[in-house]
Every structure is written in C-alpha cells, then in structure tokens.
Amino acid sequence: MVQEKEKIPLSKGVARFSGGTLVSRILGLVREQVFAIFFGAGIFTDAFFAAFRIPNLLRDLFAEGVFSAAFIPTFSREKAQEGVKPAFELANIVITALTILVSVICLIGILLSPLIVRIMAPGFAENPGQTELTVALARIMFPLLLFVSLASAAMGILNSFGRFGVPALAPVMFNLSMIFCGIFLRPYVNPPIISMAIGVFIGGLGQFLFQIPALRKTGFRFRPKLNFKDYRLIKILKLMLPASIGTAGIQINIFVATLLASLLPQGSISYLNYGYRLMHLPLALFGVGVASVSLPRFSVEYSNSGVSGLKEEYLLAMRFSLFLILPAAFFILSTTYPIVGAIFQHGKFRFEDTIATVNVLRIYAIGLFAFASVRITSQAFFSMQDTKTPMKVGLLAVVINIILNLILMHPFQYLGLAAATTIAGVVNMTVLISLLRIRLDGLGIKSLSTFLLKAIAINISLSVVAYYICEFKDMNTANVTALARIVWLMVIFVGYATGYLILSKILKIDEAQKVIEIFRTKKPVIR
C-alpha cells in the first residue's frame, strides 16, 4: 500500500497538473489543425461540433464537473479520517454505480439522437443530409460519456493522493486518437468527418486506460461492489443533486447557443468552437489547473482548520491563478492574429475564417479571469460540501446568458453569442465571490486588490509592446507566411514571459518567485 505523502506546495501541484495539461493541449491544437486543414469551417464541421456537444451535455454532470465536486471532497475526507482501505471501498461502490447509471444513459442517448438533433440544431434541416449526418456522428460518440466518467473517477482518486500529472496527461490519448484517425482513417470513410467521430470513441477509452497503471500504484484495485444503500454513496448523490441542476442550466445555455448558431450563416458554430478551444488552453493550464489541485487541499483544510484554514488556502489559490491567467489573457488580446493564423490558417481555412475566429477569441479572452475565478471559488463551496450556492449563482448566470444571446444575436451574429458568454461569466464570478466573502467572514480583498493593480499594470505595458510588434511585422494581415507567424509569435511569447517575471519580481509579487522555483527544481513535474 502506498503511504500518504506530505502535502506538496500549491505551485508544484499546479506545475505537475499544468505540465501534463500543456502536452495534452498542444496536441489538442494539432487536433484542431487537422480539423481546419482537412475540413475547414462549414456544413461538415458544424455537424461534428453539434453532435459532439450532445454527449457533452451530460459530460460535466458525470465526469469532470459535478461528479468530481461531490466525489473528491468525500473521498479525501474518508481517506483522512477513516483510512485508505475504507476510501477504496467507497471508490469501488461509486465506480460500480457510476458505470451502471451512465451505461443506461448512453443507450438511451443513442436511441434518442434523432430527436435530440432535430431539437438542438433545427437549422440543419435546411441543408439536405446534415441532420442525418449529425445523428450518425452523435451515435458514434455517445459512449465517450461512459469513458470520461470512469476517467474522472480515476482522476479523483489520483488527485487525492497528490498525483496530478498523470490525470492531466490522460487526454493526450484522446487527442492522439483523433489526430491519427483524422489523418489516416479519413480516406476510408464517407463522409470523411466520420473518422473524427471514431477518433473520439477510441480516444475516450484511451483516456481512462492511460490512468490505470498510476491508479494501481496507489494500491487501488477495482472490485465491483453494488450497494446503493451505502451512506457515503447517498451523501455523494445528495451533493450532486443541486450541482446537477446548476450544470443542467449551463448545458441548457449551451443547447440554446448551439440552436441559435445553427440559424446563423454557415461556419458560425465552427468559429465559436475554434475560438473557445484556443481560449480554453490557458484556462485549462492555469484556471482548471489551480482549481483541480485546490479541491482536495480545500477539503482537508476546512476539515482540519475550519473557515480560517479554507480562507487562507483560497486566497493563495486565487492569487496564483490570477498571476498566471492575466498575462495569458493580455497576451492573447495583443497577438490574436498570429495565434489564430499560425494554428488554423492552412488548407481549407482561409484568412476570412481567421478574422472571424480572431474576433471570437478576443471576446472570450476578456472573460478568462472570470472563468478561472469561478472554477476556484466553486471549489471552495464544494469543499464545504455546499453545492447549492454555486448552483443558484450558476443558474442566474445561465438566465443572463440566454437573455443576452437573444438580445445580441441579431445585431452581432455569432460575436453576440460569444459576448453573452463572457458577460455571464463576469456576473457569475462577482456574485459567487461576494457570497463566499460573507460565508468566510471576509476574504482579505484589500491585499488581493493591491496585487491585481500591479499585475494589470505590468500586463498592459507588455501587451502594448507585443501588439505594436505584431503591427510592425505585418502579423495582423494576410501578407505573412505561416513560418514567420510562428517564429515571431515564439519570440514575443518568450519576451513577454521573461518581462512579466522580471517586472513582477521588481514590484515584489510573491508568485513570481514561486514560478521561478518551479523551473529551478530538478525533479520532474509529471507525476
């Protein structure tokens, strides 16, 4: 049996998570390039992205979102208070129940895919064959829900043992599968986009299997155990219920956005997807990274030290997340054209498509800090086994998002849908932090505000320099080669990152030293 190890520093935990995530996300961008080069933005990609969203409607419920929020705190406390053996028993009960439940849902989803597609994307009916294609793609990809649910359970166990690198690296299998199928299987299926759906199926299974060796090293062995009366399972289900309502609201919003985008000109869904994928890279590395590492830490601190311990850990996580996410947002805003052009502008993806994706990405980037803050703040509530508050605030944000979608859709087309998402994210963050401040009897906002002013001032200065370099080198036009974009983008990135760390050290921002210490360590960060 593996012995419990001393709690690692937050920065090193995030480094391990982000190290694995970085590799995965780089391959994710290669996957998106495969889409752009071979499929462009049009009927086939719109059909794929709409079909992919159908199993994803439930993914946050049974995988990384709601399930993790209920399972990880319960498993962590069981391990800390009762020992590893009872915690593993709980994991076996939960995984068995999860497998049965999600398998039934997948079967129902496959049978009802025609109805779901007609409701979700009514605009596809105007293009002969697009609805039928979307149904076929959805049916191939529906088992992804089961695979990522099992992968999420494995991730929760590993995270509770301080192992963050392997779960973060697991999506590499997903991306490699889609890249391989898109390149090599594409000539053998008709239409070729089906190859990407097959890649999703194989990749989802690989994402779960990849974590099994690390899981076994913790001492865990899966032994099916069906016990729906276990009080710990019932507790997890009770915690999932309100969070499920909140997630359902979010998925309703995605559903509405997809429906509205299907009524817009061809390519609208694809532009929103490409922009969201690029925005999600820094969000996954830093926002989700800090949140994933923080949840078991929050749970233990609240269990051991109550509100005071949780408050201290929360502020530490928020500062570190914002220190990382702010330069990412400003860098994207100042170098959007070379980023989108270097990654996507190949094959069937034209400069006109680059312009559309650039505008979407800029809107999403403005909300990066809010999206990251919501993730971490929600974890603080989850650690107190309060899933109702994030649910209520999330539903409020969903209502605002849908209203704004309807208001902004006509004058601004797909850009209005992106703007609605960003505005709703800021509202969600503001309300959630205000409620947490009341719950924890203050948050030390003054010290956080001082830190933010310094960080924002540094990033404004660096982003202005980066933007004018792009203008001077014609990076924002079609009159530049892909190689030149990549080279200058790397040069600007290295200069931006170096300048940010140096200026942060000068202004005595503590997080800069923590980042520097990560790079100085001789130990591997993937674990």
C-alpha positions in Angstrom: 0.0 0.0 0.0 1.3 3.4 -0.9 1.8 5.7 2.1 0.3 9.1 2.3 2.8 11.8 1.3 3.3 15.2 2.8 1.1 17.8 1.1 3.1 19.4 -1.7 3.1 23.2 -2.3 0.3 24.6 -4.4 2.7 25.8 -7.1 4.3 22.4 -7.5 0.9 20.7 -7.6 -0.2 23.1 -10.3 3.1 22.6 -12.2 2.5 18.8 -12.3 -1.0 19.3 -13.5 -0.1 22.0 -16.0 2.9 20.0 -17.3 0.6 17.2 -18.3 -2.1 19.5 -19.5 0.3 21.5 -21.6 1.3 18.4 -23.6 -2.3 17.5 -24.0 -3.4 20.9 -25.1 -0.6 21.2 -27.6 -1.8 18.0 -29.1 -5.3 19.4 -28.8 -4.2 22.4 -31.0 -2.8 19.9 -33.5 -6.1 18.1 -33.5 -7.8 21.4 -34.2 -5.4 22.0 -37.1 -6.4 18.6 -38.5 -10.0 19.9 -38.4 -9.0 23.2 -40.1 -6.7 21.7 -42.8 -8.9 18.9 -43.9 -12.4 20.1 -43.1 -12.3 23.9 -42.8 -15.4 25.6 -41.4 -18.7 24.6 -42.9 -21.5 22.0 -43.0 -19.4 19.0 -42.0 -17.6 20.7 -39.1 -20.8 22.3 -37.9 -22.4 18.8 -37.9 -19.5 17.3 -36.0 -19.3 20.1 -33.3 -23.1 20.0 -32.8 -23.0 16.1 -32.5 -20.0 16.3 -30.1 -22.0 18.6 -27.8 -24.8 16.1 -27.4 -22.8 13.7 -25.1 -21.1 16.7 -23.7 -24.4 17.9 -22.4 -24.0 15.3 -19.7 -20.2 15.2 -19.5 -19.9 17.8 -16.8 -22.6 16.0 -14.8 -20.9 12.6 -14.7 -17.3 13.5 -15.3 -15.0 16.4 -14.6 -17.7 18.8 -13.2 -20.5 17.8 -10.8 -19.2 14.2 -10.1 -15.7 15.5 -9.2 -17.1 18.2 -7.0 -19.1 15.6 -4.9 -16.7 12.7 -5.1 -13.2 14.2 -4.4 -14.1 16.0 -1.1 -16.0 12.9 0.2 -13.2 10.5 -0.8 -10.5 12.9 0.6 -12.2 13.1 4.0 -12.9 9.4 4.1 -9.2 8.8 3.5 -8.1 11.3 6.0 -10.5 10.4 8.8 -11.1 6.6 8.3 -8.1 5.5 6.3 -7.1 4.3 2.8 -9.0 1.0 2.9 -12.5 2.4 3.6 -11.8 5.1 1.0 -11.0 2.5 -1.7 -14.2 0.6 -0.7 -16.1 3.8 -1.3 -14.4 4.2 -4.7 -15.5 0.7 -5.7 -19.1 1.3 -4.7 -19.1 4.7 -6.6 -17.5 3.4 -9.7 -19.8 0.4 -9.9 -22.9 2.6 -9.6 -21.5 5.2 -12.0 -20.9 2.5 -14.7 -24.4 1.1 -14.5 -26.1 4.5 -14.5 -24.0 6.1 -17.3 -24.3 3.0 -19.5 -28.1 3.2 -19.3 -28.0 6.9 -20.2 -25.6 6.2 -23.2 -28.0 3.6 -24.5 -31.0 6.0 -24.2 -29.0 8.8 -25.8 -28.1 6.7 -28.8 -31.7 5.7 -29.3 -33.0 9.3 -29.0 -30.2 11.0 -31.0 -32.5 11.8 -34.0 -34.9 13.7 -31.7 -32.1 15.5 -29.8 -30.5 16.7 -33.1 -33.8 18.0 -34.5 -34.4 19.9 -31.3 -30.8 21.1 -30.8 -30.0 22.1 -34.4 -33.2 22.8 -36.3 -31.3 25.0 -38.8 -29.6 21.9 -40.1 -32.8 20.7 -41.8 -32.3 23.4 -44.5 -29.2 21.6 -45.7 -30.0 18.1 -47.2 -28.3 15.3 -45.2 -26.8 17.5 -42.4 -29.3 16.4 -39.8 -28.8 12.7 -40.7 -25.0 13.1 -40.6 -25.2 14.8 -37.2 -27.3 11.9 -35.8 -24.8 9.3 -37.1 -21.9 11.2 -35.6 -23.6 11.6 -32.2 -24.3 7.9 -32.0 -20.7 7.0 -32.6 -19.5 9.5 -30.0 -22.1 8.9 -27.2 -20.0 6.2 -25.4 -17.5 8.9 -24.7 -19.7 9.8 -21.7 -19.0 6.5 -20.1 -15.3 6.6 -20.8 -14.7 10.1 -19.4 -16.8 9.3 -16.4 -14.6 6.4 -15.5 -11.5 8.6 -16.3 -12.9 11.3 -13.9 -13.2 8.7 -11.1 -9.6 7.7 -11.6 -8.6 11.3 -11.7 -10.3 12.0 -8.4 -8.5 9.1 -6.6 -5.1 10.1 -8.0 -5.6 13.8 -7.1 -6.5 12.8 -3.6 -3.0 11.1 -3.4 -1.3 14.3 -4.7 -0.9 12.8 -8.2 -1.9 15.5 -10.8 0.4 15.0 -13.7 -0.9 11.6 -15.0 -4.6 12.6 -14.9 -3.7 15.9 -16.7 -1.7 13.9 -19.3 -4.5 11.4 -19.9 -6.3 13.5 -22.6 -3.2 13.0 -24.7 -4.6 9.7 -25.7 -7.9 11.4 -26.7 -6.1 13.9 -28.9 -3.7 11.4 -30.4 -6.6 9.2 -31.4 -8.4 12.0 -33.2 -5.3 13.2 -34.9 -4.4 9.7 -36.1 -8.0 8.9 -37.3 -8.4 12.3 -39.0 -5.2 11.9 -41.0 -5.1 8.1 -41.7 -8.7 6.9 -41.4 -10.2 9.8 -43.2 -9.7 8.4 -46.8 -11.5 5.2 -45.9 -14.9 6.6 -44.6 -17.6 8.6 -46.3 -18.1 11.3 -45.4 -14.5 11.8 -44.1 -15.7 13.7 -41.0 -16.8 10.3 -39.6 -13.2 9.5 -39.0 -13.0 12.2 -36.3 -16.1 10.7 -34.5 -14.3 7.3 -34.5 -11.3 9.1 -33.0 -13.4 10.4 -30.2 -14.7 6.9 -29.3 -11.2 5.3 -29.3 -9.6 8.4 -27.6 -12.2 8.4 -24.7 -11.4 4.8 -23.9 -7.7 5.5 -24.0 -8.1 8.4 -21.7 -9.4 6.1 -19.0 -7.0 3.2 -19.6 -4.0 5.5 -19.5 -4.6 6.2 -15.8 -4.9 2.6 -14.7 -1.1 1.9 -14.0 -0.8 5.1 -11.8 -4.1 4.1 -10.1 -2.6 0.7 -9.3 0.5 2.3 -7.8 -1.7 3.9 -5.1 -2.8 0.5 -4.0 -6.3 0.7 -5.6 -7.8 -2.3 -7.2 -11.3 -2.2 -8.8 -13.6 -4.8 -7.4 -17.3 -4.3 -8.5 -19.4 -3.7 -5.4 -23.1 -2.7 -5.8 -24.5 -1.1 -2.7 -27.0 1.8 -3.4 -27.7 1.9 0.3 -24.2 2.9 1.3 -24.5 6.2 3.3 -21.4 7.6 1.6 -22.8 7.0 -1.9 -26.1 8.5 -0.8 -24.1 11.6 0.5 -22.4 12.0 -2.8 -25.7 11.7 -4.7 -27.2 14.4 -2.4 -24.3 16.7 -3.1 -24.6 16.0 -6.8 -28.3 16.9 -7.0 -28.1 20.7 -6.6 -24.9 20.8 -8.6 -26.6 18.8 -11.3 -29.3 21.4 -11.5 -26.7 24.1 -12.0 -24.9 22.0 -14.6 -28.2 21.3 -16.4 -28.7 25.1 -16.6 -25.3 25.6 -18.1 -26.0 22.8 -20.6 -29.3 24.4 -21.4 -27.4 27.6 -22.2 -25.0 25.6 -24.5 -28.0 24.0 -26.1 -29.6 27.4 -26.8 -26.4 28.8 -28.1 -25.9 25.9 -30.5 -29.6 26.2 -31.6 -29.2 29.9 -32.3 -25.8 29.5 -34.0 -27.3 26.9 -36.3 -29.7 29.6 -37.5 -26.8 31.9 -38.4 -24.6 31.7 -41.5 -22.6 28.5 -42.2 -19.4 28.4 -40.1 -20.8 30.2 -37.1 -20.7 27.1 -34.8 -17.2 26.4 -36.1 -15.9 29.9 -35.4 -17.3 29.8 -31.9 -15.7 26.3 -31.3 -12.3 27.3 -32.7 -12.2 30.5 -30.5 -13.4 28.6 -27.5 -10.7 25.9 -27.9 -8.0 28.5 -28.1 -9.3 30.3 -25.0 -9.6 27.0 -23.2 -5.8 26.4 -23.4 -4.7 28.9 -20.8 -7.9 28.3 -18.8 -7.1 24.5 -18.6 -3.5 25.1 -17.8 -4.0 27.7 -15.1 -7.6 28.1 -14.1 -8.6 24.5 -14.2 -5.1 23.5 -13.0 -5.2 25.5 -9.8 -8.9 24.5 -9.2 -8.1 20.8 -9.6 -5.1 20.9 -7.3 -7.0 23.1 -4.8 -10.2 21.0 -4.3 -8.6 18.2 -2.2 -6.5 20.9 -0.4 -9.6 23.0 0.4 -11.4 19.9 1.7 -8.6 18.9 4.1 -8.0 22.5 5.3 -11.7 23.0 6.0 -11.9 19.7 7.8 -8.9 20.4 9.9 -8.9 24.2 10.5 -12.4 25.3 9.5 -13.2 28.6 7.9 -9.8 30.2 8.7 -7.8 27.4 7.0 -10.1 27.5 4.0 -9.8 31.2 3.6 -6.0 31.2 3.7 -5.9 28.4 1.1 -8.5 30.0 -1.1 -6.6 33.4 -1.3 -3.4 31.5 -2.1 -5.1 29.7 -4.9 -6.8 32.8 -6.3 -3.6 34.9 -6.3 -1.7 32.1 -8.0 -4.4 31.6 -10.6 -4.7 35.3 -11.4 -1.0 35.7 -11.6 -0.9 33.1 -14.3 -4.2 33.8 -16.1 -3.8 37.6 -16.5 -0.7 37.5 -18.7 -2.3 34.7 -20.8 -5.4 36.9 -21.4 -3.4 40.0 -22.3 -1.0 38.1 -24.5 -3.9 36.6 -26.4 -5.5 40.0 -26.9 -2.3 41.5 -28.3 -1.3 38.6 -30.5 -4.6 37.2 -31.6 -4.0 37.3 -35.4 -0.6 35.4 -35.4 -2.1 32.9 -32.9 -5.1 32.0 -35.0 -3.2 32.3 -38.3 -0.3 30.1 -37.2 -2.6 27.4 -35.8 -5.5 27.3 -38.2 -4.9 29.2 -41.4 -3.9 26.2 -43.5 -5.7 24.1 -46.2 -9.4 25.0 -46.3 -9.2 27.5 -43.5 -9.0 30.9 -45.2 -7.9 34.4 -44.0 -11.6 35.3 -43.8 -12.1 32.4 -41.3 -9.1 33.7 -39.4 -10.7 37.1 -39.0 -13.9 35.6 -37.7 -12.1 33.3 -35.2 -9.9 36.2 -34.0 -12.9 38.3 -33.1 -14.5 35.4 -31.2 -11.2 34.6 -29.4 -10.8 38.2 -28.3 -14.2 38.3 -26.7 -13.6 35.1 -24.9 -10.1 36.2 -23.7 -11.6 39.2 -22.0 -13.6 36.8 -19.7 -10.6 34.5 -18.9 -10.0 35.9 -15.4 -13.7 35.4 -14.6 -13.9 31.9 -15.9 -10.9 30.9 -13.9 -12.1 32.6 -10.7 -15.5 30.9 -10.9 -13.7 27.5 -11.1 -11.7 28.1 -7.9 -14.4 29.8 -6.0 -16.8 27.0 -6.7 -14.3 24.6 -5.3 -14.3 26.5 -2.0 -18.0 25.9 -1.7 -17.7 22.3 -2.8 -15.0 21.7 -0.1 -17.6 22.8 2.5 -20.0 20.3 0.9 -22.2 23.2 -0.3 -23.2 22.6 -3.9 -26.4 24.6 -3.7 -24.8 28.1 -3.7 -22.8 27.5 -6.9 -25.9 26.0 -8.4 -28.1 29.0 -7.7 -25.5 31.5 -8.9 -24.8 29.4 -12.0 -28.5 29.3 -12.9 -28.6 33.1 -12.5 -25.7 33.4 -15.0 -27.4 31.0 -17.4 -30.6 33.1 -17.4 -28.5 36.2 -18.1 -26.6 34.4 -20.8 -29.7 33.2 -22.6 -31.3 36.7 -22.4 -28.1 38.3 -23.8 -27.9 35.6 -26.5 -31.3 36.6 -27.8 -30.6 40.4 -27.5 -27.1 40.3 -29.1 -27.6 37.6 -31.7 -29.3 39.7 -34.4 -27.1 42.8 -34.3 -23.8 41.0 -33.8 -24.4 37.4 -35.1 -22.1 34.8 -33.6 -20.0 37.5 -31.9 -23.1 38.3 -29.8 -23.2 34.7 -28.6 -19.5 34.9 -27.5 -20.1 38.2 -25.8 -23.1 36.8 -23.9 -20.9 34.0 -22.5 -18.2 36.4 -21.3 -20.6 38.8 -19.7 -22.4 36.0 -17.9 -19.1 34.7 -16.7 -18.2 38.0 -15.1 -21.6 38.1 -13.4 -21.2 34.6 -12.1 -17.7 35.4 -10.7 -18.9 38.6 -9.0 -21.9 37.1 -7.2 -20.1 33.9 -6.2 -17.1 35.7 -4.7 -19.4 38.1 -2.8 -21.3 35.2 -1.3 -18.1 33.4 -0.3 -16.8 36.6 1.3 -19.9 36.6 3.5 -19.6 32.8 4.2 -15.9 33.1 5.2 -16.4 36.4 7.1 -14.2 38.4 4.8 -11.6 37.5 2.2 -8.8 40.0 2.5 -9.8 41.7 -0.7 -7.5 44.7 0.0 -4.3 42.6 -0.3 -5.7 40.9 -3.4 -6.6 44.3 -4.9 -3.1 45.6 -4.5 -1.7 42.5 -6.2 -4.2 42.9 -9.0 -3.3 46.5 -9.7 0.4 45.6 -10.0 -0.3 42.6 -12.2 -2.7 44.5 -14.5 -0.3 47.5 -14.9 2.6 45.1 -15.9 0.4 43.3 -18.4 -1.0 46.5 -20.0 2.6 47.7 -20.7 3.8 44.4 -22.1 0.7 43.8 -24.2 1.0 47.3 -25.9 4.6 46.4 -26.9 3.5 43.0 -28.2 0.7 44.5 -30.2 2.9 47.0 -31.9 5.5 44.4 -32.8 2.7 42.4 -34.5 1.6 45.5 -36.4 5.2 46.4 -37.4 5.9 42.9 -38.7 2.5 42.6 -40.5 1.4 39.8 -38.3 -2.2 41.1 -38.4 -2.5 40.8 -42.1 -2.7 38.0 -44.7 0.7 39.2 -46.2 2.8 36.9 -44.0 3.9 33.3 -44.1 3.0 30.7 -41.5 6.6 30.2 -40.6 7.1 34.0 -39.9 4.0 34.0 -37.7 5.3 31.0 -35.7 8.8 32.4 -35.3 7.7 35.9 -34.3 5.0 34.5 -32.0 7.6 32.5 -30.1 9.9 35.5 -29.9 7.1 37.7 -28.5 6.0 35.0 -26.1 9.5 34.5 -24.6 10.0 38.2 -24.3 6.5 38.7 -22.7 7.0 35.8 -20.2 10.5 37.0 -19.2 9.5 40.6 -18.9 6.5 39.6 -16.8 8.6 37.6 -14.3 11.2 40.3 -14.0 8.8 43.2 -13.5 6.8 41.1 -11.0 9.9 40.4 -9.0 10.7 44.2 -9.1 7.2 45.0 -7.8 7.6 42.3 -5.1 4.8 40.0 -6.3 5.5 36.8 -4.4 4.0 34.4 -7.0 6.9 35.3 -9.4 9.4 33.7 -7.1 7.2 30.6 -6.8 7.1 30.2 -10.6 10.9 30.7 -10.8 11.4 28.0 -8.1 9.4 25.6 -10.2 11.8 26.0 -13.2 14.8 25.6 -10.9 13.6 22.2 -9.5 15.5 19.2 -10.7 12.6 16.8 -10.1 10.1 16.0 -13.0 6.8 17.8 -12.7 4.8 15.0 -14.4 3.7 12.6 -11.7 
